[in-house]
Amino acid sequence: IEAAANAVAVEPNTLYEYSIWAKASVDSARINFTVGNPSFQEAGRTNYYFDGTGWQNIRFIFNSGNNDM
């Protein structure tokens, strides 16, 4: 399931945080975060494995590059 694929303007060399609340239907389910540019060059990627099936706050922190805007 893709939660969002919306363009968001960023400032060069800036730290950003993406945070969501999610709930898994099974223990050890995995969620993937990928941040990139319109040319599909990835700026960051991470996986998160759920600990249980309750609601959990998931944070993905990344730094934009020199040429990202």
PDB file of N, CA, C, O and CB in Angstrom:
ATOM      1  N   ILE A   1       0.852  -1.170   0.000  1.00  0.00           N
ATOM      2  CA  ILE A   1       0.000   0.000   0.000  1.00  0.00           C
ATOM      3  C   ILE A   1       0.891   1.224   0.000  1.00  0.00           C
ATOM      4  O   ILE A   1       1.789   1.343   0.834  1.00  0.00           O
ATOM      5  CB  ILE A   1      -0.966   0.003   1.215  1.00  0.00           C
ATOM      6  N   GLU A   2       0.655   2.116  -0.910  1.00  0.00           N
ATOM      7  CA  GLU A   2       1.422   3.355  -0.955  1.00  0.00           C
ATOM      8  C   GLU A   2       0.597   4.438  -0.287  1.00  0.00           C
ATOM      9  O   GLU A   2      -0.505   4.760  -0.730  1.00  0.00           O
ATOM     10  CB  GLU A   2       1.794   3.750  -2.421  1.00  0.00           C
ATOM     11  N   ALA A   3       1.140   4.994   0.779  1.00  0.00           N
ATOM     12  CA  ALA A   3       0.401   5.994   1.546  1.00  0.00           C
ATOM     13  C   ALA A   3       0.404   7.354   0.863  1.00  0.00           C
ATOM     14  O   ALA A   3      -0.600   8.064   0.894  1.00  0.00           O
ATOM     15  CB  ALA A   3       0.986   6.120   2.938  1.00  0.00           C
ATOM     16  N   ALA A   4       1.521   7.722   0.247  1.00  0.00           N
ATOM     17  CA  ALA A   4       1.602   9.035  -0.378  1.00  0.00           C
ATOM     18  C   ALA A   4       2.684   9.053  -1.435  1.00  0.00           C
ATOM     19  O   ALA A   4       3.737   8.434  -1.276  1.00  0.00           O
ATOM     20  CB  ALA A   4       1.864  10.115   0.666  1.00  0.00           C
ATOM     21  N   ALA A   5       2.424   9.753  -2.490  1.00  0.00           N
ATOM     22  CA  ALA A   5       3.424   9.973  -3.533  1.00  0.00           C
ATOM     23  C   ALA A   5       3.286  11.414  -4.002  1.00  0.00           C
ATOM     24  O   ALA A   5       3.250  11.692  -5.201  1.00  0.00           O
ATOM     25  CB  ALA A   5       3.252   8.963  -4.729  1.00  0.00           C
ATOM     26  N   ASN A   6       3.212  12.311  -3.053  1.00  0.00           N
ATOM     27  CA  ASN A   6       3.008  13.725  -3.352  1.00  0.00           C
ATOM     28  C   ASN A   6       4.321  14.481  -3.327  1.00  0.00           C
ATOM     29  O   ASN A   6       5.175  14.234  -2.476  1.00  0.00           O
ATOM     30  CB  ASN A   6       2.031  14.344  -2.363  1.00  0.00           C
ATOM     31  N   ALA A   7       4.476  15.394  -4.256  1.00  0.00           N
ATOM     32  CA  ALA A   7       5.670  16.233  -4.283  1.00  0.00           C
ATOM     33  C   ALA A   7       5.625  17.236  -3.137  1.00  0.00           C
ATOM     34  O   ALA A   7       4.603  17.881  -2.904  1.00  0.00           O
ATOM     35  CB  ALA A   7       5.796  16.963  -5.639  1.00  0.00           C
ATOM     36  N   VAL A   8       6.728  17.360  -2.434  1.00  0.00           N
ATOM     37  CA  VAL A   8       6.853  18.308  -1.333  1.00  0.00           C
ATOM     38  C   VAL A   8       8.161  19.055  -1.538  1.00  0.00           C
ATOM     39  O   VAL A   8       9.220  18.433  -1.637  1.00  0.00           O
ATOM     40  CB  VAL A   8       6.807  17.589   0.071  1.00  0.00           C
ATOM     41  N   ALA A   9       8.102  20.368  -1.601  1.00  0.00           N
ATOM     42  CA  ALA A   9       9.321  21.162  -1.770  1.00  0.00           C
ATOM     43  C   ALA A   9      10.159  21.095  -0.497  1.00  0.00           C
ATOM     44  O   ALA A   9       9.630  21.207   0.609  1.00  0.00           O
ATOM     45  CB  ALA A   9       8.978  22.635  -2.119  1.00  0.00           C
ATOM     46  N   VAL A  10      11.457  20.915  -0.657  1.00  0.00           N
ATOM     47  CA  VAL A  10      12.367  20.874   0.484  1.00  0.00           C
ATOM     48  C   VAL A  10      13.503  21.857   0.267  1.00  0.00           C
ATOM     49  O   VAL A  10      13.810  22.237  -0.863  1.00  0.00           O
ATOM     50  CB  VAL A  10      12.917  19.450   0.702  1.00  0.00           C
ATOM     51  N   GLU A  11      14.115  22.256   1.352  1.00  0.00           N
ATOM     52  CA  GLU A  11      15.278  23.122   1.310  1.00  0.00           C
ATOM     53  C   GLU A  11      16.538  22.261   1.256  1.00  0.00           C
ATOM     54  O   GLU A  11      16.569  21.194   1.869  1.00  0.00           O
ATOM     55  CB  GLU A  11      15.306  24.074   2.537  1.00  0.00           C
ATOM     56  N   PRO A  12      17.575  22.690   0.541  1.00  0.00           N
ATOM     57  CA  PRO A  12      18.825  21.929   0.493  1.00  0.00           C
ATOM     58  C   PRO A  12      19.452  21.792   1.882  1.00  0.00           C
ATOM     59  O   PRO A  12      19.342  22.693   2.714  1.00  0.00           O
ATOM     60  CB  PRO A  12      19.817  22.601  -0.464  1.00  0.00           C
ATOM     61  N   ASN A  13      20.102  20.669   2.119  1.00  0.00           N
ATOM     62  CA  ASN A  13      20.852  20.408   3.362  1.00  0.00           C
ATOM     63  C   ASN A  13      20.028  20.672   4.615  1.00  0.00           C
ATOM     64  O   ASN A  13      20.485  21.352   5.534  1.00  0.00           O
ATOM     65  CB  ASN A  13      22.106  21.262   3.400  1.00  0.00           C
ATOM     66  N   THR A  14      18.816  20.135   4.650  1.00  0.00           N
ATOM     67  CA  THR A  14      17.920  20.338   5.778  1.00  0.00           C
ATOM     68  C   THR A  14      17.449  18.990   6.299  1.00  0.00           C
ATOM     69  O   THR A  14      17.176  18.078   5.518  1.00  0.00           O
ATOM     70  CB  THR A  14      16.718  21.221   5.377  1.00  0.00           C
ATOM     71  N   LEU A  15      17.355  18.864   7.607  1.00  0.00           N
ATOM     72  CA  LEU A  15      16.890  17.641   8.242  1.00  0.00           C
ATOM     73  C   LEU A  15      15.364  17.651   8.307  1.00  0.00           C
ATOM     74  O   LEU A  15      14.760  18.625   8.758  1.00  0.00           O
ATOM     75  CB  LEU A  15      17.500  17.487   9.658  1.00  0.00           C
ATOM     76  N   TYR A  16      14.747  16.561   7.851  1.00  0.00           N
ATOM     77  CA  TYR A  16      13.291  16.434   7.854  1.00  0.00           C
ATOM     78  C   TYR A  16      12.887  15.178   8.607  1.00  0.00           C
ATOM     79  O   TYR A  16      13.643  14.209   8.684  1.00  0.00           O
ATOM     80  CB  TYR A  16      12.736  16.403   6.412  1.00  0.00           C
ATOM     81  N   GLU A  17      11.679  15.212   9.161  1.00  0.00           N
ATOM     82  CA  GLU A  17      11.132  14.048   9.845  1.00  0.00           C
ATOM     83  C   GLU A  17       9.736  13.774   9.309  1.00  0.00           C
ATOM     84  O   GLU A  17       8.903  14.676   9.214  1.00  0.00           O
ATOM     85  CB  GLU A  17      11.104  14.264  11.384  1.00  0.00           C
ATOM     86  N   TYR A  18       9.494  12.522   8.960  1.00  0.00           N
ATOM     87  CA  TYR A  18       8.183  12.062   8.534  1.00  0.00           C
ATOM     88  C   TYR A  18       7.680  11.134   9.629  1.00  0.00           C
ATOM     89  O   TYR A  18       8.378  10.198  10.019  1.00  0.00           O
ATOM     90  CB  TYR A  18       8.234  11.341   7.125  1.00  0.00           C
ATOM     91  N   SER A  19       6.491  11.384  10.121  1.00  0.00           N
ATOM     92  CA  SER A  19       5.972  10.615  11.237  1.00  0.00           C
ATOM     93  C   SER A  19       4.536  10.198  10.945  1.00  0.00           C
ATOM     94  O   SER A  19       3.724  11.011  10.503  1.00  0.00           O
ATOM     95  CB  SER A  19       6.051  11.424  12.547  1.00  0.00           C
ATOM     96  N   ILE A  20       4.225   8.920  11.196  1.00  0.00           N
ATOM     97  CA  ILE A  20       2.860   8.428  11.022  1.00  0.00           C
ATOM     98  C   ILE A  20       2.507   7.515  12.192  1.00  0.00           C
ATOM     99  O   ILE A  20       3.388   7.013  12.890  1.00  0.00           O
ATOM    100  CB  ILE A  20       2.705   7.675   9.666  1.00  0.00           C
ATOM    101  N   TRP A  21       1.228   7.311  12.394  1.00  0.00           N
ATOM    102  CA  TRP A  21       0.728   6.282  13.309  1.00  0.00           C
ATOM    103  C   TRP A  21       0.228   5.155  12.429  1.00  0.00           C
ATOM    104  O   TRP A  21      -0.506   5.391  11.470  1.00  0.00           O
ATOM    105  CB  TRP A  21      -0.414   6.831  14.275  1.00  0.00           C
ATOM    106  N   ALA A  22       0.620   3.926  12.749  1.00  0.00           N
ATOM    107  CA  ALA A  22       0.204   2.770  11.968  1.00  0.00           C
ATOM    108  C   ALA A  22      -0.063   1.595  12.894  1.00  0.00           C
ATOM    109  O   ALA A  22       0.459   1.524  14.007  1.00  0.00           O
ATOM    110  CB  ALA A  22       1.270   2.404  10.918  1.00  0.00           C
ATOM    111  N   LYS A  23      -0.881   0.680  12.412  1.00  0.00           N
ATOM    112  CA  LYS A  23      -1.230  -0.507  13.180  1.00  0.00           C
ATOM    113  C   LYS A  23      -1.075  -1.718  12.271  1.00  0.00           C
ATOM    114  O   LYS A  23      -1.588  -1.726  11.152  1.00  0.00           O
ATOM    115  CB  LYS A  23      -2.683  -0.411  13.754  1.00  0.00           C
ATOM    116  N   ALA A  24      -0.380  -2.727  12.739  1.00  0.00           N
ATOM    117  CA  ALA A  24      -0.183  -3.945  11.963  1.00  0.00           C
ATOM    118  C   ALA A  24      -1.232  -4.984  12.330  1.00  0.00           C
ATOM    119  O   ALA A  24      -1.731  -5.017  13.455  1.00  0.00           O
ATOM    120  CB  ALA A  24       1.226  -4.507  12.187  1.00  0.00           C
ATOM    121  N   SER A  25      -1.552  -5.820  11.372  1.00  0.00           N
ATOM    122  CA  SER A  25      -2.507  -6.898  11.656  1.00  0.00           C
ATOM    123  C   SER A  25      -1.815  -8.138  12.201  1.00  0.00           C
ATOM    124  O   SER A  25      -2.468  -9.022  12.755  1.00  0.00           O
ATOM    125  CB  SER A  25      -3.286  -7.257  10.397  1.00  0.00           C
ATOM    126  N   VAL A  26      -0.479  -8.209  12.045  1.00  0.00           N
ATOM    127  CA  VAL A  26       0.299  -9.334  12.573  1.00  0.00           C
ATOM    128  C   VAL A  26       1.592  -8.806  13.189  1.00  0.00           C
ATOM    129  O   VAL A  26       2.103  -7.766  12.772  1.00  0.00           O
ATOM    130  CB  VAL A  26       0.609 -10.378  11.453  1.00  0.00           C
ATOM    131  N   ASP A  27       2.110  -9.510  14.165  1.00  0.00           N
ATOM    132  CA  ASP A  27       3.384  -9.152  14.787  1.00  0.00           C
ATOM    133  C   ASP A  27       4.507  -9.274  13.759  1.00  0.00           C
ATOM    134  O   ASP A  27       4.474 -10.165  12.910  1.00  0.00           O
ATOM    135  CB  ASP A  27       3.671 -10.054  16.020  1.00  0.00           C
ATOM    136  N   SER A  28       5.483  -8.402  13.828  1.00  0.00           N
ATOM    137  CA  SER A  28       6.661  -8.375  12.951  1.00  0.00           C
ATOM    138  C   SER A  28       6.341  -7.987  11.511  1.00  0.00           C
ATOM    139  O   SER A  28       7.140  -8.268  10.617  1.00  0.00           O
ATOM    140  CB  SER A  28       7.327  -9.721  12.959  1.00  0.00           C
ATOM    141  N   ALA A  29       5.198  -7.350  11.260  1.00  0.00           N
ATOM    142  CA  ALA A  29       4.914  -6.825   9.931  1.00  0.00           C
ATOM    143  C   ALA A  29       5.936  -5.739   9.618  1.00  0.00           C
ATOM    144  O   ALA A  29       6.540  -5.178  10.532  1.00  0.00           O
ATOM    145  CB  ALA A  29       3.455  -6.271   9.838  1.00  0.00           C
ATOM    146  N   ARG A  30       6.136  -5.438   8.345  1.00  0.00           N
ATOM    147  CA  ARG A  30       7.156  -4.470   7.953  1.00  0.00           C
ATOM    148  C   ARG A  30       6.527  -3.334   7.152  1.00  0.00           C
ATOM    149  O   ARG A  30       5.616  -3.548   6.352  1.00  0.00           O
ATOM    150  CB  ARG A  30       8.266  -5.154   7.134  1.00  0.00           C
ATOM    151  N   ILE A  31       7.031  -2.121   7.382  1.00  0.00           N
ATOM    152  CA  ILE A  31       6.646  -0.959   6.595  1.00  0.00           C
ATOM    153  C   ILE A  31       7.936  -0.364   6.022  1.00  0.00           C
ATOM    154  O   ILE A  31       8.962  -0.323   6.700  1.00  0.00           O
ATOM    155  CB  ILE A  31       5.845   0.100   7.464  1.00  0.00           C
ATOM    156  N   ASN A  32       7.875   0.094   4.774  1.00  0.00           N
ATOM    157  CA  ASN A  32       9.047   0.678   4.107  1.00  0.00           C
ATOM    158  C   ASN A  32       8.820   2.160   3.859  1.00  0.00           C
ATOM    159  O   ASN A  32       7.731   2.573   3.460  1.00  0.00           O
ATOM    160  CB  ASN A  32       9.344  -0.050   2.772  1.00  0.00           C
ATOM    161  N   PHE A  33       9.848   2.950   4.096  1.00  0.00           N
ATOM    162  CA  PHE A  33       9.817   4.371   3.759  1.00  0.00           C
ATOM    163  C   PHE A  33      10.888   4.641   2.713  1.00  0.00           C
ATOM    164  O   PHE A  33      12.029   4.202   2.860  1.00  0.00           O
ATOM    165  CB  PHE A  33      10.035   5.260   5.025  1.00  0.00           C
ATOM    166  N   THR A  34      10.525   5.359   1.661  1.00  0.00           N
ATOM    167  CA  THR A  34      11.490   5.766   0.650  1.00  0.00           C
ATOM    168  C   THR A  34      11.247   7.236   0.340  1.00  0.00           C
ATOM    169  O   THR A  34      10.106   7.649   0.129  1.00  0.00           O
ATOM    170  CB  THR A  34      11.379   4.885  -0.641  1.00  0.00           C
ATOM    171  N   VAL A  35      12.303   8.017   0.312  1.00  0.00           N
ATOM    172  CA  VAL A  35      12.226   9.430  -0.044  1.00  0.00           C
ATOM    173  C   VAL A  35      13.113   9.628  -1.262  1.00  0.00           C
ATOM    174  O   VAL A  35      14.257   9.176  -1.286  1.00  0.00           O
ATOM    175  CB  VAL A  35      12.666  10.364   1.152  1.00  0.00           C
ATOM    176  N   GLY A  36      12.582  10.303  -2.271  1.00  0.00           N
ATOM    177  CA  GLY A  36      13.367  10.526  -3.482  1.00  0.00           C
ATOM    178  C   GLY A  36      12.949  11.797  -4.187  1.00  0.00           C
ATOM    179  O   GLY A  36      12.162  12.588  -3.667  1.00  0.00           O
ATOM    180  N   ASN A  37      13.486  11.978  -5.375  1.00  0.00           N
ATOM    181  CA  ASN A  37      13.163  13.166  -6.164  1.00  0.00           C
ATOM    182  C   ASN A  37      12.358  12.752  -7.403  1.00  0.00           C
ATOM    183  O   ASN A  37      12.168  11.557  -7.630  1.00  0.00           O
ATOM    184  CB  ASN A  37      14.463  13.927  -6.577  1.00  0.00           C
ATOM    185  N   PRO A  38      11.879  13.713  -8.213  1.00  0.00           N
ATOM    186  CA  PRO A  38      11.071  13.358  -9.388  1.00  0.00           C
ATOM    187  C   PRO A  38      11.800  12.467 -10.399  1.00  0.00           C
ATOM    188  O   PRO A  38      11.150  11.831 -11.229  1.00  0.00           O
ATOM    189  CB  PRO A  38      10.619  14.613 -10.078  1.00  0.00           C
ATOM    190  N   SER A  39      13.112  12.409 -10.346  1.00  0.00           N
ATOM    191  CA  SER A  39      13.885  11.545 -11.244  1.00  0.00           C
ATOM    192  C   SER A  39      14.045  10.140 -10.675  1.00  0.00           C
ATOM    193  O   SER A  39      14.795   9.330 -11.220  1.00  0.00           O
ATOM    194  CB  SER A  39      15.259  12.153 -11.509  1.00  0.00           C
ATOM    195  N   PHE A  40      13.344   9.849  -9.583  1.00  0.00           N
ATOM    196  CA  PHE A  40      13.369   8.551  -8.910  1.00  0.00           C
ATOM    197  C   PHE A  40      14.742   8.199  -8.341  1.00  0.00           C
ATOM    198  O   PHE A  40      15.095   7.023  -8.244  1.00  0.00           O
ATOM    199  CB  PHE A  40      12.932   7.474  -9.869  1.00  0.00           C
ATOM    200  N   GLN A  41      15.509   9.211  -7.969  1.00  0.00           N
ATOM    201  CA  GLN A  41      16.767   8.983  -7.265  1.00  0.00           C
ATOM    202  C   GLN A  41      16.455   9.034  -5.778  1.00  0.00           C
ATOM    203  O   GLN A  41      15.932  10.031  -5.280  1.00  0.00           O
ATOM    204  CB  GLN A  41      17.869  10.044  -7.666  1.00  0.00           C
ATOM    205  N   GLU A  42      16.774   7.965  -5.078  1.00  0.00           N
ATOM    206  CA  GLU A  42      16.445   7.884  -3.662  1.00  0.00           C
ATOM    207  C   GLU A  42      17.360   8.748  -2.811  1.00  0.00           C
ATOM    208  O   GLU A  42      18.575   8.771  -3.008  1.00  0.00           O
ATOM    209  CB  GLU A  42      16.516   6.452  -3.194  1.00  0.00           C
ATOM    210  N   ALA A  43      16.761   9.460  -1.862  1.00  0.00           N
ATOM    211  CA  ALA A  43      17.524  10.241  -0.895  1.00  0.00           C
ATOM    212  C   ALA A  43      17.627   9.492   0.422  1.00  0.00           C
ATOM    213  O   ALA A  43      18.500   9.787   1.238  1.00  0.00           O
ATOM    214  CB  ALA A  43      16.881  11.617  -0.678  1.00  0.00           C
ATOM    215  N   GLY A  44      16.753   8.537   0.634  1.00  0.00           N
ATOM    216  CA  GLY A  44      16.781   7.760   1.865  1.00  0.00           C
ATOM    217  C   GLY A  44      15.775   6.635   1.827  1.00  0.00           C
ATOM    218  O   GLY A  44      14.743   6.731   1.163  1.00  0.00           O
ATOM    219  N   ARG A  45      16.079   5.567   2.543  1.00  0.00           N
ATOM    220  CA  ARG A  45      15.177   4.408   2.613  1.00  0.00           C
ATOM    221  C   ARG A  45      15.389   3.720   3.952  1.00  0.00           C
ATOM    222  O   ARG A  45      16.514   3.605   4.437  1.00  0.00           O
ATOM    223  CB  ARG A  45      15.426   3.410   1.425  1.00  0.00           C
ATOM    224  N   THR A  46      14.302   3.271   4.533  1.00  0.00           N
ATOM    225  CA  THR A  46      14.395   2.525   5.784  1.00  0.00           C
ATOM    226  C   THR A  46      13.231   1.557   5.883  1.00  0.00           C
ATOM    227  O   THR A  46      12.195   1.755   5.249  1.00  0.00           O
ATOM    228  CB  THR A  46      14.414   3.479   6.999  1.00  0.00           C
ATOM    229  N   ASN A  47      13.399   0.524   6.668  1.00  0.00           N
ATOM    230  CA  ASN A  47      12.342  -0.436   6.975  1.00  0.00           C
ATOM    231  C   ASN A  47      12.044  -0.364   8.461  1.00  0.00           C
ATOM    232  O   ASN A  47      12.942  -0.127   9.269  1.00  0.00           O
ATOM    233  CB  ASN A  47      12.747  -1.882   6.557  1.00  0.00           C
ATOM    234  N   TYR A  48      10.794  -0.566   8.821  1.00  0.00           N
ATOM    235  CA  TYR A  48      10.409  -0.599  10.219  1.00  0.00           C
ATOM    236  C   TYR A  48       9.640  -1.890  10.447  1.00  0.00           C
ATOM    237  O   TYR A  48       8.708  -2.198   9.704  1.00  0.00           O
ATOM    238  CB  TYR A  48       9.559   0.656  10.616  1.00  0.00           C
ATOM    239  N   TYR A  49      10.020  -2.641  11.462  1.00  0.00           N
ATOM    240  CA  TYR A  49       9.327  -3.877  11.818  1.00  0.00           C
ATOM    241  C   TYR A  49       8.491  -3.641  13.069  1.00  0.00           C
ATOM    242  O   TYR A  49       9.008  -3.200  14.096  1.00  0.00           O
ATOM    243  CB  TYR A  49      10.336  -5.039  12.041  1.00  0.00           C
ATOM    244  N   PHE A  50       7.220  -3.931  12.980  1.00  0.00           N
ATOM    245  CA  PHE A  50       6.307  -3.721  14.097  1.00  0.00           C
ATOM    246  C   PHE A  50       6.617  -4.664  15.251  1.00  0.00           C
ATOM    247  O   PHE A  50       6.972  -5.825  15.048  1.00  0.00           O
ATOM    248  CB  PHE A  50       4.866  -3.907  13.644  1.00  0.00           C
ATOM    249  N   ASP A  51       6.476  -4.143  16.458  1.00  0.00           N
ATOM    250  CA  ASP A  51       6.619  -4.930  17.675  1.00  0.00           C
ATOM    251  C   ASP A  51       5.226  -5.100  18.257  1.00  0.00           C
ATOM    252  O   ASP A  51       4.808  -4.304  19.098  1.00  0.00           O
ATOM    253  CB  ASP A  51       7.599  -4.248  18.705  1.00  0.00           C
ATOM    254  N   GLY A  52       4.510  -6.110  17.830  1.00  0.00           N
ATOM    255  CA  GLY A  52       3.145  -6.311  18.271  1.00  0.00           C
ATOM    256  C   GLY A  52       2.155  -5.833  17.228  1.00  0.00           C
ATOM    257  O   GLY A  52       2.529  -5.531  16.095  1.00  0.00           O
ATOM    258  N   THR A  53       0.896  -5.766  17.615  1.00  0.00           N
ATOM    259  CA  THR A  53      -0.156  -5.389  16.670  1.00  0.00           C
ATOM    260  C   THR A  53      -0.891  -4.109  17.065  1.00  0.00           C
ATOM    261  O   THR A  53      -1.863  -3.731  16.412  1.00  0.00           O
ATOM    262  CB  THR A  53      -1.148  -6.513  16.543  1.00  0.00           C
ATOM    263  N   GLY A  54      -0.445  -3.448  18.111  1.00  0.00           N
ATOM    264  CA  GLY A  54      -1.091  -2.204  18.526  1.00  0.00           C
ATOM    265  C   GLY A  54      -0.622  -1.021  17.695  1.00  0.00           C
ATOM    266  O   GLY A  54       0.288  -1.148  16.875  1.00  0.00           O
ATOM    267  N   TRP A  55      -1.243   0.119  17.909  1.00  0.00           N
ATOM    268  CA  TRP A  55      -0.850   1.347  17.216  1.00  0.00           C
ATOM    269  C   TRP A  55       0.555   1.758  17.651  1.00  0.00           C
ATOM    270  O   TRP A  55       0.891   1.708  18.834  1.00  0.00           O
ATOM    271  CB  TRP A  55      -1.864   2.488  17.500  1.00  0.00           C
ATOM    272  N   GLN A  56       1.371   2.166  16.678  1.00  0.00           N
ATOM    273  CA  GLN A  56       2.733   2.603  16.960  1.00  0.00           C
ATOM    274  C   GLN A  56       3.068   3.842  16.146  1.00  0.00           C
ATOM    275  O   GLN A  56       2.655   3.969  14.993  1.00  0.00           O
ATOM    276  CB  GLN A  56       3.736   1.481  16.664  1.00  0.00           C
ATOM    277  N   ASN A  57       3.812   4.744  16.745  1.00  0.00           N
ATOM    278  CA  ASN A  57       4.284   5.930  16.044  1.00  0.00           C
ATOM    279  C   ASN A  57       5.591   5.577  15.356  1.00  0.00           C
ATOM    280  O   ASN A  57       6.537   5.118  15.997  1.00  0.00           O
ATOM    281  CB  ASN A  57       4.464   7.142  17.018  1.00  0.00           C
ATOM    282  N   ILE A  58       5.637   5.792  14.056  1.00  0.00           N
ATOM    283  CA  ILE A  58       6.809   5.452  13.251  1.00  0.00           C
ATOM    284  C   ILE A  58       7.390   6.738  12.700  1.00  0.00           C
ATOM    285  O   ILE A  58       6.681   7.548  12.103  1.00  0.00           O
ATOM    286  CB  ILE A  58       6.449   4.461  12.099  1.00  0.00           C
ATOM    287  N   ARG A  59       8.692   6.920  12.906  1.00  0.00           N
ATOM    288  CA  ARG A  59       9.370   8.140  12.456  1.00  0.00           C
ATOM    289  C   ARG A  59      10.468   7.784  11.463  1.00  0.00           C
ATOM    290  O   ARG A  59      11.206   6.817  11.652  1.00  0.00           O
ATOM    291  CB  ARG A  59       9.961   8.920  13.658  1.00  0.00           C
ATOM    292  N   PHE A  60      10.562   8.578  10.409  1.00  0.00           N
ATOM    293  CA  PHE A  60      11.617   8.432   9.418  1.00  0.00           C
ATOM    294  C   PHE A  60      12.282   9.800   9.290  1.00  0.00           C
ATOM    295  O   PHE A  60      11.632  10.775   8.914  1.00  0.00           O
ATOM    296  CB  PHE A  60      11.056   7.916   8.028  1.00  0.00           C
ATOM    297  N   ILE A  61      13.566   9.873   9.601  1.00  0.00           N
ATOM    298  CA  ILE A  61      14.313  11.134   9.583  1.00  0.00           C
ATOM    299  C   ILE A  61      15.326  11.068   8.456  1.00  0.00           C
ATOM    300  O   ILE A  61      16.053  10.082   8.338  1.00  0.00           O
ATOM    301  CB  ILE A  61      15.018  11.407  10.954  1.00  0.00           C
ATOM    302  N   PHE A  62      15.385  12.101   7.626  1.00  0.00           N
ATOM    303  CA  PHE A  62      16.336  12.136   6.518  1.00  0.00           C
ATOM    304  C   PHE A  62      16.833  13.563   6.303  1.00  0.00           C
ATOM    305  O   PHE A  62      16.195  14.531   6.716  1.00  0.00           O
ATOM    306  CB  PHE A  62      15.690  11.585   5.226  1.00  0.00           C
ATOM    307  N   ASN A  63      17.978  13.667   5.650  1.00  0.00           N
ATOM    308  CA  ASN A  63      18.591  14.960   5.343  1.00  0.00           C
ATOM    309  C   ASN A  63      18.551  15.148   3.848  1.00  0.00           C
ATOM    310  O   ASN A  63      18.983  14.269   3.102  1.00  0.00           O
ATOM    311  CB  ASN A  63      20.053  15.052   5.879  1.00  0.00           C
ATOM    312  N   SER A  64      18.030  16.300   3.383  1.00  0.00           N
ATOM    313  CA  SER A  64      18.007  16.581   1.951  1.00  0.00           C
ATOM    314  C   SER A  64      19.425  16.882   1.480  1.00  0.00           C
ATOM    315  O   SER A  64      20.272  17.311   2.264  1.00  0.00           O
ATOM    316  CB  SER A  64      17.053  17.768   1.630  1.00  0.00           C
ATOM    317  N   GLY A  65      19.671  16.658   0.220  1.00  0.00           N
ATOM    318  CA  GLY A  65      21.000  16.872  -0.342  1.00  0.00           C
ATOM    319  C   GLY A  65      21.238  18.295  -0.791  1.00  0.00           C
ATOM    320  O   GLY A  65      20.375  19.158  -0.625  1.00  0.00           O
ATOM    321  N   ASN A  66      22.404  18.545  -1.361  1.00  0.00           N
ATOM    322  CA  ASN A  66      22.776  19.878  -1.834  1.00  0.00           C
ATOM    323  C   ASN A  66      21.880  20.405  -2.931  1.00  0.00           C
ATOM    324  O   ASN A  66      21.624  21.608  -2.994  1.00  0.00           O
ATOM    325  CB  ASN A  66      24.178  19.864  -2.321  1.00  0.00           C
ATOM    326  N   ASN A  67      21.397  19.526  -3.800  1.00  0.00           N
ATOM    327  CA  ASN A  67      20.645  19.959  -4.983  1.00  0.00           C
ATOM    328  C   ASN A  67      19.151  19.714  -4.871  1.00  0.00           C
ATOM    329  O   ASN A  67      18.431  19.897  -5.853  1.00  0.00           O
ATOM    330  CB  ASN A  67      21.166  19.258  -6.200  1.00  0.00           C
ATOM    331  N   ASP A  68      18.667  19.311  -3.721  1.00  0.00           N
ATOM    332  CA  ASP A  68      17.246  19.030  -3.543  1.00  0.00           C
ATOM    333  C   ASP A  68      16.475  20.301  -3.274  1.00  0.00           C
ATOM    334  O   ASP A  68      16.851  21.087  -2.404  1.00  0.00           O
ATOM    335  CB  ASP A  68      17.032  18.041  -2.409  1.00  0.00           C
ATOM    336  N   MET A  69      15.374  20.514  -4.030  1.00  0.00           N
ATOM    337  CA  MET A  69      14.491  21.652  -3.805  1.00  0.00           C
ATOM    338  C   MET A  69      13.100  21.299  -4.238  1.00  0.00           C
ATOM    339  O   MET A  69      12.192  22.124  -4.133  1.00  0.00           O
ATOM    340  CB  MET A  69      14.982  22.895  -4.548  1.00  0.00           C
TER     341      MET A  69
END
